[in-house]
Amino acid sequence: MLRKTAAKIAVLGEQIRQHRPLVHCITNPIAIHDSANIVLAAGGRPIMAEHPQEVEEIVRTAQVLVLNLGNITDVRMSSMKKAFQEALKNRVPTVLDLVGIQCSSLRLHYAKELLEIGSPTVLKGNMSEMRKLAGLSTYGTGVDAGERDRFSEENEKEILPAFYRLSEEYRSVLLVTGQEDLIIEGPHCYCLANGDAMLGTITGTGCMLGALCGTYLTEAAESRGQAVLAAAAVMGIAGELGAENSRGPGSFQIAFLDALYNLQEEEIRNRLRLREKIKQNFE
């Protein structure tokens, strides 16, 4: 399975570089620079337009829309709502990154408001954020996932049924990030163990993954879940390679982006750590 999956991930990367999709990101100023750079490194073309009077026009020309709730403002909330409605109208795939909804009632209520309008193609969040949306208890502070919210064999029978219900309710692929990322689509739940602790030493890596997820989603003709899995795998493996070729956060940031840009199928095949959970075991 791993060899076949690695080959598919590599093919998606090549298709992105050939087609150079326009990726419309409405994200926070903390991560806007790095989010644009990761789209470029993957082969896409980022546009970070967020003015309320232009977002509808921009999203009509884009191949995907990525919405990020970090560092939220009234203006960006207005822009995201308009862009999301236009994306749904024009069948443009969407990623909704639930940054900080576990610590901010404003963000939580706004996320639910967007979800009442329509279903994003992908719902992304860390374990605390996704637990909050699913109505489970959370222990995260700030925008970080709480240690007690971590996915484990002890709590998977509580967590996975709730996440399956979320995916079914919103007809969305779920990307739940953590030490082990979960990708849930329909009856499938993939657990991805790639990544490195150095990814947590620089700001915005979660937001970057959202932008990368959107970039890969533009080539999701075969499977939305496989595209999301590919983005998460590429991010994690590039993080591992970057950590091996750096001495600290500054050099890691450069080494990580270089590793992602130069990533080869052989590296994906040799490093991919993936397993699948069977849904009926949790029903």
Buried (B, 14 or more C-beta within 10 A) or exposed (E): EBEEBBEBBBBBBEBBEEBEBBBBBBBBEBBBEBBBBBBBBBBBBBBBBBEBEEBBEBBBEBBBBBBBBBBBEEEBBBBBBBBBBBBBEEEBBBBBBBBBBBBBEEBBEBBEEBBEEBBBBBBBBBBBBBBBBBEBEBBBEEBBBBEEBBBEEEBBEBBBBBBBEBBEEBEBBBBBBBEBBBBBBBEBBBBBEBBBEBBEBBBBBBBBBBBBBBBBBBBBEEBBBBBBBBBBBBBBBBBBBBBEEBEEEEEBBEBBBBBBBEBEBEBBBEBBBBEEBEBEEBE
